Amino acid sequence: MIKTTILLLSSIVLFSCGATTKITQGPETKDSVKVQTPADTFQFHKAYAWVNDFDSILTDMEEGKLDAVCKNYEKATTNQLVVATIGSFKPYSNIADYSTDMFNEWKIGTKEKNNGVLIVLCKDCHEVRITTGYGAEKILTTEICDLIVDPLMLSYFEKDKYYEGLKAGIDEIIKKWKE
């Protein structure tokens, strides 16, 4: 009786886990388990420029100015610097995961150099994140990006000066990337 109960409970646990994982064929192993993430079901907005003001916090002129800076920087260096303003990072539980998945979905940076940077600003969530590709990460380390966000960008955002904060962040990223 006890063996039957344990076997039954084990079967229930195995089948109930199937709702959150799926088995896929992988190149390195015969069978690998892939845990579902919000990126598996969530659809990001499509990027329409270097600066994507989905939350409508910038004027058209401000968005155009920032977009021109990022576009010209890419033409001069091939480094891709992209900005997105969002109203929420749901269904994600944090902006870091949202930003990483958006970065990957949008394929920011060249395939050869992986030289992309994404700034995600969620005004209503009071959060901002800089995500880098592996090529950019060699220069724009986590420590450098954290210092660009706080105190530089946050000092403007706290005063509701979102254009100025994004401009300061973009300028500092470009400056550091050249060093």
N, C-alpha and C positions, 0 to 999 in steps of 0.2 A: 504494500500500500504506500509506504513512504517513497520507494523508488519510483512508483508511478506518478506520485505527486511532484517529485523533483523533476522527473522527465517532462511532465506537462508544463510546469513553471518555466523550465529551460526553453521549451518550444515557444511559449508565449513571449518570453524576453527576446528570443532571436527574431521572431516575426515582427514584434513591435518596433524593434530597432530598424527594420527595413524601411520604415516610413521616413527616416531621417538620413539614411545612407543609401548609396546605390553601388552595385558592383560594376566595374568597367574593365575592359581589356587595357592593360598598360604596356608600354614598350619594354619596361625593365622587369616586370613580374608577370606571371601568367594571369593572376587576378589581383586587383588592388581595390581598396575601398576608398571612395571619394565621399567626403562629408559634404552635404549640401550647405551652401551658404546663401545669403540674400542675393548674391550676384547670379545664382542659377535661375532665379525667377523674376528679379527686379530689372526693369528697363530704365537705363539712364537716358536723360535727354541727349539728343545728338548735338555734338559740338558744331557750332556754326561759324566760329572765328577763333582767334587766339584768346579773346576775352568774351566769356559767355555769361551774360548777366541774367540768369534765369529768375532771380529774385527781384529784378527791376529796382535795384538800389542806386544805380548810376544813371546820370543823364546820358542821352545819346552822344553828346560831345565828349563827356568823360570816358565813356566806353570806347569811342573812336580813338581818343588820344592814347589810352592804354593799349588798345589793339595795335596801333601803329608802332608803338615801342616794341612790343613782342614780335610783331611781324618783321620789322627791320633788324631786330637782333637775330632772328632765325636766318634771315638772308645773309647776314654778315658772318655767322658762325656755324650754322646748321643746328645749333642748340635750340630746342623747342621749349618755350615758356608759355604755359596756358593757365588761364584763370577761369574759375567758375564760382558764381554766387548762387546759393541754393536756399530754399525756405526751410528745408528739413533734410536730415540724413536717414529718415525712416525708410525701409524697415531695418536698417542697421542700428546697432546699439551704440556705435561711436563713430566719430568723424574720421578716425584713422583708417578703419576698415573700408568705409565708404569711399574715401579719397584714393586708397590703393586700388580698389576695384574699378573706380572711374578711370584712373590713370591707365590701367591695363585694358579696359574696354575701349578707350579712345586711342590706344596705341601711341601714346605721347613719346616722342623721341625717335631717332632713327633706329632701325633694327640693328645696324652694325655697331653703333656707338652707345645705344640706350641712353641718350643724352637729353632726356626730357625732365621737366619740372612742372608740377601742377600745384596751384594755390587754390584751395577750396575755402570759401568764406560762407558760413551759415550765420547770418546776422541775428535771426531770432533765437538761435541756440547759443549765441555768444561764443562761437568757436571758429577757429581758423586753423588750417593744416597745410603744410608744405610737404608734398610727396615728390621724391626724386627717383629717377631711374638709376640703375647700378653704375652707369658711366658718369652721371652727374654727381652721384653720392661720394665719389672719390674726392671731390672738391667741396661740394655743399653737404657737409656732414650733418648728422642730426643735431649736433651742438650748434653749428652755425645757423641752421634753419630755425632752431629754437630761439636763438638770439635775434634773428630777423623778425620773428613773430612777436616775441616779448623781450624787450620793451618797445621795439621800433613800431611795428604795425598796431599793436594794441593801444599804444598811446594815442593814436588817431581814432581808432574804433570806439574807444571809451567816450570820445567827444562827438560821436556820430559822423565822423569825417572819413567815410568809407573810401572815397576816391583817393584822398590823400594817403590813407593807410596802405591801399593797394599799390599806389604809385611808389611810395617809399619802399615797400617790400620788393617790388619788381626792380627798382633801381639798385637796391642793395644786393639782390640775387645776381644781377648782371655784373655789378662791381666785384663781388666775391668770385664769380665764375671766371673772371678775367685774370685774377691774381694767380 
